[in-house]
Amino acid sequence: MIKYKSYEDYKETGITWLTMVPKHWEILRTDSVTVYIRNQINPDEIKSEFVFHYSIPAVQETGTGQYDLTEEVGSAKQLITKKSVLISKLNPRKATICIAEPKDEITICSSEFIAMEAKKCDLKYLFYLMNSEMNRQRLDAKVQSVTRSHQRVYPSDIYRFWTALPSTTEQQAIASFLDRETARIDALIQKKERMIELLKEKRIALITQAVTKGLDPNVSSKDSGIEWLGEVPEHWEIAKVGNGFSIQLGKMLQPEQDKETDVLVPYLKAISVQWDKVSVNEETQMWASPDEIEKYGVRKGDLLVCEGGEVGRASMLTDDIGMVIIQNALHRVRSKTNSTVFLKYLLQVAANQLWFDILCNKATISHFTRDKFSELMIPYPPLMEQNAIVQHLTDKLRDTQLLLDRITDSITLLREYRASLIHHAVTGKIDLRDYDVQAQ
């Protein structure tokens, strides 16, 4: 990591979250250097021959590209006539903050965005300032006292922020530095993300080969009669999932106690189950009776499969997690006489072939019902062969998963470094006035 120099002289700001800034920087409120745009319009009243940009070129938190500005609640929209910083009012902690760059055509965006023009500061510097971790944390703090369904930020929240600004020339130097450095980091992240894509493609190819063709390349094949599967070894049986596995759909959410014997118990929902990962949140609870806890409970070795959301997504419970039940967005699968791990691999292949999108009609709200799951036709190798395939994949995929984890961790570190660089630059922790990026 490059070592940057600090400024020579600092001063106290009187701001608890900022403390010290370079001595020559000004302490200002956001409303003294920006203008809140209030160009509310009704698109139906605009002449039809005009072209409206609903998706415009925009500089985003993660680089330059197209950003869709049409997501909204209600029909009101805003007219954007100058380069502006846009911040979503909804859930600002996760919102994309971007620079809208309108061209010759009329540009309008949702009224659920706060649009800001720079008045006494550089627009690109304002973009980085609002994207800095300190301001995202401050925006996040503004919505903590309201209910989750009403989490939003208001213009008055942003315009009351105190901040410290250098001269416009210095702002431009900082913004130029951040443009170059964040572009380099983003390019490296993109390369690593591409490596992840290739590794995942290799992973699914290994899984597909093993669970559809077996481990013996010389075995005779037959048509499985299953569209997403193709040919399989001749001695494999083709039958319904329900023939070899018991399937239990979870309990409908019960937010209140019905009986004296009901107790609060943690539950798993669709988002809790990702491919090869199950996350338990002890705070996510519902009421259930002792009989229901027994009926919908989970244990080590269970296969959990999403009924809604990304239907068919599945993961094994590799540990005992105590008294936890499943909500009705999940199926719990247990073996009758077959390998649940082998079934999980088959579900990954079906998902990769987009079979669940077809089976569950993704054009509407898709649900992988118990009936659909139970009727799904799959291949059944002999149990000994199922176990051999599972062991083969466990061995082959171990190194791939370790590499995926390392690359994922490196991307996390790069994103943390990117955020830290922006924070240090816009708070004056590093002096970039004479920094020559080409010489590094």
HELIX and SHEET records of a PDB file:
HELIX    1   1 THR A   30  SER A   32  5                                   3    
HELIX    2   2 PRO A   43  GLU A   45  5                                   3    
HELIX    3   3 LEU A  123  ASN A  131  1                                   9    
HELIX    4   4 GLU A  133  LYS A  142  1                                  10    
HELIX    5   5 ARG A  148  HIS A  150  5                                   3    
HELIX    6   6 PRO A  155  TYR A  159  1                                   5    
HELIX    7   7 THR A  168  LYS A  213  1                                  46    
HELIX    8   8 VAL A  241  GLY A  244  1                                   4    
HELIX    9   9 ALA A  270  SER A  272  5                                   3    
HELIX   10  10 PRO A  290  TYR A  296  1                                   7    
HELIX   11  11 THR A  340  ASN A  352  1                                  13    
HELIX   12  12 TRP A  355  LEU A  359  1                                   5    
HELIX   13  13 ARG A  370  GLU A  375  1                                   6    
HELIX   14  14 LEU A  383  VAL A  426  1                                  44    
HELIX   15  15 VAL A  437  ALA A  439  5                                   3    
SHEET    1   A 2 TYR A  10  GLU A  12  0                                        
SHEET    2   A 2 MET A  20  PRO A  22 -1                                        
SHEET    1   B 2 GLU A  26  ARG A  29  0                                        
SHEET    2   B 2 TRP A 162  LEU A 165 -1                                        
SHEET    1   C 6 THR A  34  TYR A  36  0                                        
SHEET    2   C 6 PHE A 113  ALA A 118 -1                                        
SHEET    3   C 6 SER A  84  SER A  88 -1                                        
SHEET    4   C 6 ILE A  97  ALA A 100 -1                                        
SHEET    5   C 6 SER A  55  GLN A  60 -1                                        
SHEET    6   C 6 GLY A  63  ASP A  68 -1                                        
SHEET    1   D 4 GLN A  40  ILE A  41  0                                        
SHEET    2   D 4 LYS A  77  ILE A  80 -1                                        
SHEET    3   D 4 ILE A 106  SER A 110 -1                                        
SHEET    4   D 4 PHE A  52  HIS A  53  1                                        
SHEET    1   E 2 SER A 221  ASP A 223  0                                        
SHEET    2   E 2 GLU A 231  PRO A 233 -1                                        
SHEET    1   F 2 GLU A 237  LYS A 240  0                                        
SHEET    2   F 2 MET A 377  TYR A 380 -1                                        
SHEET    1   G 4 PHE A 245  LEU A 249  0                                        
SHEET    2   G 4 LEU A 330  SER A 335 -1                                        
SHEET    3   G 4 LEU A 303  CYS A 306 -1                                        
SHEET    4   G 4 ALA A 314  MET A 316 -1                                        
SHEET    1   H 3 GLN A 285  ALA A 288  0                                        
SHEET    2   H 3 VAL A 263  LEU A 268 -1                                        
SHEET    3   H 3 ILE A 325  ILE A 326  1                                        
SHEET    1   I 2 VAL A 273  GLN A 274  0                                        
SHEET    2   I 2 LYS A 277  VAL A 278 -1                                        
END                                                                             
